[in-house]
């Protein structure tokens, strides 16, 4: 169901009416205010995220009053609706830059105005979320208004205050390293280093030296002592990305470090005490890897003391357009882009697309689109998406039932803390049937 978006319209004398079917179809609820006083009263009554203000002349005294009003209206993103003559008045442009998110030049172009309003609303949402969650954020901030992301933010805050190993699960490109960094920044170790290691990217013959360091002369080419990543993380956090790709012999060494908090450099005999918190991440099912003999069970339990899962982008549909607008605004600041936003059909395509590469794919596509776009608004073609490829794949009724059944079982197990008897009772099936369905859908009950 679409969410109605409230907009305050500072509609002085001569302003065009905004009551057409296009705004209603786009779920805008317009509240008119003829002057600043009435606007202040309406702000107290309603939660506006976007404001539209009409200007047909420039008076420095009047605009000083309006500028004070704009700056005092909190989180509202203002759009100036101006005549071409007013825009050319000396000094007016500086006021618009100081006061407004954007402007729209008359005559009224509803399609263009809706795009501007939508972008302003999206940015107001982002600012509201960042203010609500507080704290430091990474290079590409974790942004989300969906319930699943709100739960993730809550879990990150809880886990940050506990100095124990964490295992982060999630598909590639979902932002597992951002989650790890957010945990680190909310921990007592936030003043210490955050050392990230991609276990899947390091060559097998170098990873032991990279993790544990080496002494001078330990092997050919070891001309001097090297401090490893684990030792570099002392006093802070060691993030092991794609930990499931670690070779079994290195898993033994990592387990010893987790148990004893000591390491030995390659070629050394001295035990070195290292105080570092370990956060690991993986896109594979480590329980399956344990059953298949590819991952040590004792290491799995050492890493999986605290567990969070970063959702795929397709599982947080409410956030897709919000993220797209957020990244557009972020990249627009890198250089002076002439691109002003997305066309409505591009936004529809973005919402329809399945995003198999998750947030990482969205970042890449939007950055590329902003470079390749030759118009003011980004199209589906600029993004490399079209209707044929963007529509989510249709499935049979049997596949849809299976997906719903699997999700219901997973939800019930989580809600009942993996108690099989309680989950079976909630689902209205026997324990035997639940075990059979768990085996069918390859669902494991973690304890």
Long-range contacts (C-beta under 8 A, 24 or more apart in sequence): 2-27, 3-27, 4-28, 4-29, 5-29, 5-49, 5-50, 5-121, 6-31, 6-46, 6-47, 6-48, 6-49, 6-50, 7-31, 7-48, 7-50, 7-51, 7-52, 7-117, 8-33, 8-39, 8-42, 8-43, 8-46, 8-48, 8-50, 8-51, 8-52, 8-76, 9-33, 9-51, 9-52, 9-53, 9-54, 10-35, 10-36, 10-39, 10-51, 10-52, 10-53, 10-54, 10-66, 11-54, 12-54, 12-55, 12-56, 14-54, 14-56, 15-54, 15-56, 15-81, 16-54, 16-81, 16-106, 16-108, 18-52, 20-110, 22-110, 22-111, 22-114, 23-110, 23-114, 26-114, 26-118, 28-114, 28-117, 36-65, 36-66, 36-69, 39-69, 39-73, 40-69, 43-73, 43-74, 43-76, 48-76, 49-75, 49-76, 49-77, 49-120, 49-121, 49-124, 49-125, 49-128, 50-76, 50-77, 50-78, 50-79, 50-117, 50-120, 50-121, 50-124, 51-76, 51-77, 51-78, 51-79, 52-78, 52-79, 52-81, 52-117, 53-78, 53-79, 53-80, 53-81, 53-100, 54-81, 54-82, 55-80, 55-81, 55-82, 55-83, 55-86, 55-92, 56-82, 56-83, 56-85, 56-86, 57-86, 57-89, 58-86, 58-89, 58-91, 58-92, 58-95, 60-91, 63-92, 63-95, 66-99, 67-95, 67-98, 67-99, 70-99, 70-100, 71-99, 75-124, 75-127, 75-128, 75-131, 76-124, 77-101, 77-120, 77-121, 77-123, 77-124, 78-120, 79-103, 79-104, 79-113, 79-116, 79-117, 79-120, 80-104, 81-106, 81-108, 82-106, 102-340, 111-344, 114-344, 115-340, 115-341, 115-342, 115-343, 115-344, 115-377, 116-340, 116-341, 118-325, 118-341, 118-347, 119-325, 119-328, 119-329, 119-340, 119-341, 119-342, 122-321, 122-322, 122-325, 122-326, 123-325, 123-326, 123-329, 125-322, 126-322, 126-325, 126-326, 126-329, 135-182, 135-185, 135-186, 136-185, 136-190, 137-182, 138-177, 138-178, 138-181, 138-182, 140-175, 140-178, 140-327, 140-330, 140-359, 140-363, 141-178, 141-326, 142-175, 142-178, 142-179, 142-182, 143-319, 143-322, 143-323, 143-326, 144-316, 144-319, 144-322, 144-323, 145-318, 145-319, 145-322, 146-316, 146-317, 146-318, 146-319, 148-311, 148-315, 148-316, 149-311, 149-316, 149-319, 152-179, 152-308, 152-309, 152-310, 152-311, 155-308, 156-182, 156-183, 156-186, 156-308, 157-186, 159-183, 159-306, 159-308, 160-184, 160-185, 160-186, 160-187, 161-186, 161-187, 161-188, 162-306, 163-187, 163-188, 163-189, 163-277, 164-277, 164-305, 164-306, 165-258, 165-277, 165-278, 165-279, 165-280, 165-302, 165-303, 165-304, 165-305, 165-306, 166-278, 166-279, 166-280, 166-303, 166-305, 166-306, 166-307, 166-308, 167-279, 167-280, 167-281, 167-282, 167-286, 167-303, 167-304, 167-305, 167-306, 167-307, 167-308, 168-279, 168-280, 168-281, 168-282, 168-307, 168-308, 168-309, 168-310, 169-281, 169-282, 169-283, 169-286, 169-307, 169-308, 169-309, 169-310, 170-281, 170-283, 170-309, 170-310, 170-311, 170-312, 171-283, 171-312, 171-358, 172-283, 172-357, 172-358, 172-360, 173-357, 173-358, 173-359, 173-360, 173-361, 174-310, 174-311, 174-312, 174-313, 174-358, 174-359, 175-310, 175-358, 175-359, 176-241, 176-281, 176-283, 176-310, 177-239, 177-241, 177-281, 179-281, 179-308, 179-310, 180-237, 180-239, 180-279, 180-281, 181-239, 183-237, 183-279, 184-236, 184-237, 184-239, 184-277, 184-279, 187-237, 187-277, 189-235, 189-236, 189-237, 189-277, 192-233, 192-234, 192-235, 192-236, 192-237, 193-232, 193-233, 193-234, 193-235, 193-236, 193-237, 194-233, 194-236, 194-237, 194-239, 195-229, 195-230, 195-232, 195-233, 195-236, 195-237, 195-238, 195-239, 195-276, 196-239, 196-241, 197-229, 197-238, 197-239, 197-240, 197-241, 198-241, 198-242, 199-240, 199-241, 199-242, 199-243, 199-244, 199-245, 199-246, 200-241, 200-242, 200-245, 201-242, 204-247, 207-246, 207-247, 207-250, 208-250, 208-253, 208-266, 209-266, 211-250, 211-253, 211-254, 212-253, 212-263, 212-264, 212-265, 212-266, 213-263, 213-265, 213-266, 214-265, 214-266, 214-267, 214-268, 215-265, 215-266, 215-267, 215-268, 216-267, 217-267, 218-265, 218-266, 218-267, 218-268, 219-266, 219-267, 222-266, 222-267, 225-265, 226-265, 228-263, 228-265, 230-257, 230-263, 230-274, 230-276, 231-263, 231-265, 231-272, 231-274, 233-274, 233-276, 234-274, 234-275, 234-276, 235-275, 235-276, 236-276, 236-277, 237-276, 237-277, 237-278, 237-279, 238-276, 238-277, 238-278, 238-279, 239-279, 239-280, 239-281, 240-278, 240-279, 240-280, 240-281, 241-280, 241-281, 242-281, 242-282, 242-283, 243-280, 243-281, 243-282, 243-303, 244-282, 244-283, 244-284, 244-286, 244-289, 244-294, 244-295, 248-294, 248-296, 251-295, 251-296, 251-299, 252-296, 254-299, 255-296, 255-298, 255-299, 255-302, 258-299, 258-302, 258-303, 259-302, 278-303, 287-444, 287-446, 288-442, 304-446, 307-446, 312-355, 312-358, 313-355, 313-358, 313-359, 313-362, 314-354, 314-355, 314-392, 317-351, 320-350, 320-351, 320-355, 320-362, 321-347, 321-350, 321-351, 323-359, 323-362, 324-350, 324-362, 324-366, 327-362, 327-363, 327-366, 327-367, 328-366, 328-370, 328-378, 331-366, 331-367, 331-370, 332-370, 337-370, 338-376, 339-370, 339-373, 339-375, 339-376, 339-377, 339-378, 340-376, 340-377, 341-376, 341-377, 341-378, 342-377, 342-378, 343-377, 343-378, 343-379, 343-380, 345-379, 345-380, 346-377, 346-378, 346-379, 346-380, 346-382, 346-383, 349-380, 349-383, 349-385, 349-386, 349-387, 349-390, 350-383, 350-385, 350-390, 352-387, 352-390, 352-391, 352-392, 353-385, 353-389, 353-390, 353-392, 354-390, 354-392, 354-393, 402-441, 405-437, 405-441, 406-441, 406-443, 409-434, 409-437, 409-438, 409-441, 409-443, 410-443, 413-443, 413-445, 418-445, 418-446, 418-447, 420-445
